[in-house]
């Protein structure tokens, strides 16, 4: 385990965190999880942008 951490430049804490998160997953499942997390992040950014636009429009309409 120490050699694995050294080879990949990971601390043991990071190793155990990743192991607890991805330990029971098959490779396909881990890849799919990563894709879904990336997609979720993109959707969150889009929603935040839309909400900001909505606040700006309400603010502009309130000043008129």
LINZIVEN-V560687 format. One record per backbone hydrogen bond with DSSP energy under -1.0 kcal/mol. NH is the residue of the N-H (numbers start at 1). CO is the residue of the C=O. Records with the same first field share a line. If there is no record, write none. Layout:
NH = CO, CO
This chain:
5 = 1
6 = 2
7 = 3
8 = 4
10 = 5
15 = 11
16 = 12
17 = 13
18 = 14
19 = 15
20 = 16
21 = 17
22 = 18
23 = 19
25 = 22
30 = 26
31 = 27
32 = 28
33 = 29
34 = 30
35 = 31
36 = 32
37 = 33
38 = 34
39 = 35
40 = 36
41 = 37
42 = 38
43 = 39
44 = 40
45 = 41
46 = 42
47 = 43
48 = 44
49 = 45
50 = 46
51 = 47
52 = 48
53 = 49
54 = 50
55 = 51
56 = 52
57 = 53
58 = 54
59 = 55
60 = 56
61 = 57
62 = 58
63 = 59
